[in-house]
């Protein structure tokens, strides 16, 4: 469990560093609009994937709860 937290911290730091490098390389007025748009699209895609995975987990849990136990009926 601790290892996953470290991996998440490394991924978060590298992502933030990547956005910072892109911000520094792009020209000032247009770069900000482009960067914020890309960040918004990226966050929407990540949120969509997290929502899908949580939905799959909920469906799997509901299937295991609804499944009859052998020998009880």
N, C-alpha and C positions, 0 to 999 in steps of 0.2 A: 504494500500500500504506500509506503514512503517513497518507493522508487517511482511510482506513477506521479506523485506530487512533484518530484524533482524533474521528471520528463516534462510535465506541464509547465513548470517554471522556465525551463530551458526553451521550450517552444514559444512561450509568451514573450520572453526576452528577445529571441531571435526575430520574431514577427515584428515587435516594436522597433527593433533596430533596422529591419528592412524598410518599414514605413519611413523612418527617419532618413535613411539614405536616399530613398526616392524623393522625399520632400526637399532635401538639399540639392539634388541633381536637377530638378525641374525648375523652369523659370518661375519667378515669384507670382504674378497674378493668376496665370493660367494653371500653373502647377498645383496651387492650393485647391482650386475647383476640381481639377482632375483627380487629385489625391483623395479628397474627401468623398467624391463619387465612388472611386474604387474601394475605399474603406467601407462605405455603406453597402455596396454590392457584396463585398466579401463577408461582412458581418451578417447580412441576410442569408447568404448561402450556408454559412456555418450554423446559424440558428435553425435553418430548415433541416439540415442534416441531424442536428441534435434532437430536434422535435421528432424526426422520423425514427431515430434510434430509441427514443423514449417511448414512442407509440408501439414499436415492435416489442419492447420489453413488457409494456402493459398488456398487449395481446397475448404474449407467451404466459404471463402470470394468470390471466383470466382463463386461459385454456387449461392450465394445470389445476386451477381451483374448481372448474366445472367438470373435469373428468371424473367419472365414477371410480371408486376404489373397488378392485376385484374382490368378490366374495361378500360384499355387504348387501347386495340385493338378491 
